[in-house]
């Protein structure tokens, strides 16, 4: 008697909590991927900044100054390209999260409409 009651209670809790668990896993995965993108962006920006400080410190004369200034165009192009790529990654991440959330919602609606 108590075994059946506990089994029923356990099954009902699993049905109730399963969508929340899946949602939490989806959110955690999204946060992990977002953090990874951000950490990589900070690392790239830091590396570029340090390289530019070192390059500026190597300026000794007019020619090295002209060369340094000319290299800034390439640096800015690289930074711009990296920002575009990071924006695309963020957009893709957002779209994947939206798609997964819609699929989860669809599954839960179907499960709710199906008689037990």
Residue pairs with C-beta under 8 A, 6 or more apart in sequence:
15 111
19 104
19 108
22 104
23 101
23 104
26 97
26 100
26 101
26 104
30 93
30 97
33 93
34 90
34 93
37 86
37 89
37 90
37 93
40 86
41 82
41 86
44 82
45 79
48 75
48 78
48 79
52 72
52 75
55 68
55 71
56 68
58 64
58 68
59 65
59 68
